């Protein structure tokens, strides 16, 4: 099971996932994030994965798909809060070459220059 929360800070959309992101939940997460990007007209996406102990390749597919979506709008994607297993999955996939990686959500927001907050 995965729990999804979204928070908009200016043009940045923060997605916080808790639980496991696998093929059972990937479509649900994809639809949720697409809806939030459209609703908030977000240019940048920050994935806070600190509450995610497990993710499989379908989860990577969801994140890569949203990368393409925000990249077309001139935005960027950041992942933060990665545990060892999830970090290794990103390393093996090569996604670190196209996405930013920060230790914390706050580091990502500081880099993107956003500070005000609206919880959704």
Number of C-alpha atoms within 10 A of each C-alpha: 9 16 14 13 15 19 17 23 18 18 17 26 27 29 21 20 20 17 16 20 26 19 15 13 15 22 16 14 21 16 11 15 22 14 12 19 22 10 9 16 16 19 20 24 26 26 21 24 25 19 16 20 16 17 20 15 15 16 21 19 15 20 22 15 14 19 20 14 18 19 16 11 12 10 16 21 25 22 25 21 19 21 14 10 14 18 18 12 16 18 12 9 12 11 16 14 10 13 16 15 21 18 13 15 22 13 13 24 20 10 11 16 13 15 11 9 13 10 10 11
